[in-house]
């Protein structure tokens, strides 16, 4: 799977390690913005990864910042992105199975590197269930289209 990754300065180091793990797992990793420990702005990374996913250049995206909150808010501003802020394996599963989340947002401050790896592996392997959940995702996407039309 092609996975776009991004992180601000607080999520840089765990994201670099995650990229290595995912490569070993057989995934192709896209890093649309250079990861750096220098102070950076999370919306820039959220937009870059979100655009990769929205255009189909990547199948999924993973974003890491201090809390994960800013990345989630910013990524969800990109049309076609369904970003989920996740803190455990159950919420990772549900975000995929029920919401078809295509961008995963994580906290570097609240999660260990092994937690991040475990959550991402679960999230990447969980399929979307479709069915009644597809109807709900369609409604989310319709809200997005209406918002874009009113802009």
CORJOVEN-V870730 format. One record per backbone hydrogen bond with DSSP energy under -1.0 kcal/mol. NH is the residue of the N-H (numbers start at 0). CO is the residue of the C=O. If there is no record, write none. Layout:
nh=<NH NH>
co=<CO CO>
This chain:
nh=<2 3 4 5 7 14 15 16 17 18 19 20 21 22 23 24 25 26 27 29 43 45 46 47 48 49 50 51 52 53 54 56 57 58 59 60 61 62 63 64 71 72 73 74 75 76 77 80 83 85 91 92 93 94 95 96 97 98 99 100 101 102 103 104 105 107 108 110 115 116 117 118 119 120 121 122 123 124 125 128 132 133 134 135 136 137 138 139 140 141 142 143 144 145 146 147 148 149>
co=<27 59 29 61 63 10 11 12 13 14 15 16 17 18 19 20 22 21 0 2 40 41 42 43 44 45 46 47 48 49 50 51 51 1 1 101 3 103 5 105 67 68 69 70 71 73 74 77 102 104 87 88 89 90 91 92 93 93 95 94 81 81 60 83 62 64 65 106 111 112 113 114 115 116 117 118 119 120 121 96 129 130 130 131 132 133 134 135 136 137 138 139 140 141 142 143 144 145>
